[in-house]
């Protein structure tokens, strides 16, 4: 019995040993075959120059159609090149960093020096699209915890990375096939990078914020209150002291609150009254008391309601149909722009800082869009041929002097066939000075081929209005006997508007039917969703989905308290279009280092401005209820420090204002850390893979220590 049992056991051992040997031999053979296949399947050249790589990338991009991407460079070289092309239809989507396409021959930034950076940004954005495309993270706010658990599981899996040379490729293949206790260089490096990323955001925790000790106190605007630069000016003849003069590095201090500040009155009541202590200025009430601009009663500042002059009801203007976006020059407290909201018309209002003590600040506190700007020595920060109407009431701009330079700037901005509405004393008063100005100005408008279509005096207030129309063709220019004012050189880019000196010349009207400006946009509101005729196709709807599914319902924002909104990195104005049904207005900001898509925004019946976020914005503190930054901060970190940018965000936001950030995980972490150091509330944070969204709310907290502003 025992002997038989032992025999059976020996037989089993022999069989097991034989199977193990066969298995081992097969495994070794498979390994050898695998090694042979890996080493012979492809030959990857190690010595690949960066120039060749970039050239290949450029060729690939040119074949598939360029995307709108950010590329650093001088805005003076930005333009919308509107030429007829034979390329396939391309599309644009209302999202930043995700499929922002257009006709590359029609909307480009002509800056060859920035090609390398552009290609890099394109590569970065394509990577982001692969990571987040099709997942609609914004619709999953209510499932945050479930998604995070899924993400944690996904992070444990090995991800396939593409290395630039053959040696690293071989290392990757070994890493993918090995399983066991051995760690790999790729895994260790990835872990170290994640550790460094997590520690990089920790550097902002507990940041030592201080109050700005500026002469303008709670009204501090860094680029307009730079006393050091203002003292160096040789002349103020052309309002140079009201133009932008930014410090070399943006301030990292916080602007104090005025004593007695309280939450603004909600729209539409704010159009007629605001809290006095939010904008505690009385000089305007004294200087403009005879015009009833503003009256102070107790702790309330009240504003008069204005309307359209009878002559402004000219049928051809067609408010809110043909005319949707206007420019209000020397707007005062922007009562005209406030009135136009009832007409479904947007007014971009501007006036110099402190010309009548914080008039633009009054406008913004009332919930009316406005910026601090002046017609001085530089072009206004808008593209050409975008405003349907330019309005100037009671403004004292000397249009006729120095070759008509200032009126020629309006000609650049005014859409062909658009109207200039001028209501000033030279129109209706007969004093010698007024008569002289009127004769000189009308002579200039005639030389500019502007047609006077109406002139009248209002029956109620006896104020006169003259309306001129810009030509829609070049016929009149060609028939002029004198080239005065002269036509601009063909090399001059009419859309270049960032720090570009004014010139006393006129640009020709776009004649080719496929060029922007050759035709009037569709009537409002069709133009909001219609594809501009000078683009090929459109895919609109992304931001509408984001707003409906996430912003309106997923962040706990009381939209009844939101009036002034800014999209800090807008592309096509998709966020503004999605918010159209709310009682808000959106300032679309297009980066000077990004694709020049601002003309598209205006074509849709929206408005916006060029800006460089490494500098302060031309607005007073505490003027916006909500700021939206879509992949802005990660791009800015390549050019300037993040702390001054966040300090600028704090300056623009009102207490209890919201900041919504969409960016990569590293940047989200840094912004969140800075926000916590500012004692802001984190309303919502969510990340998936390498993308995240963050909603913050500013509080009324201010530091106690003071820091002198570096000038």
Helices and strands as residue ranges (DSSP letters): H 2-40, H 50-64, G 75-77, E 78-79, E 108-109, G 112-114, H 115-132, G 137-143, H 144-155, H 166-177, H 185-202, E 211-213, G 217-219, H 227-231, G 240-242, G 269-271, E 273-275, G 276-279, H 283-287, G 289-291, E 294-297, E 300-303, G 310-313, E 325-329, H 335-340, G 341-343, E 346-351, H 359-365, E 370-372, E 387-393, G 402-404, H 405-413, E 414-423, H 425-428, H 432-447, E 451-457, E 464-469, H 475-479, E 486-487, E 505-506, H 526-529, H 542-546, I 547-551, G 559-561, E 564-567, H 574-578, E 585-591, H 598-603, E 608-611, E 624-630, H 633-636, H 642-652, E 653-664, H 665-677, E 681-688, E 691-697, E 706-708
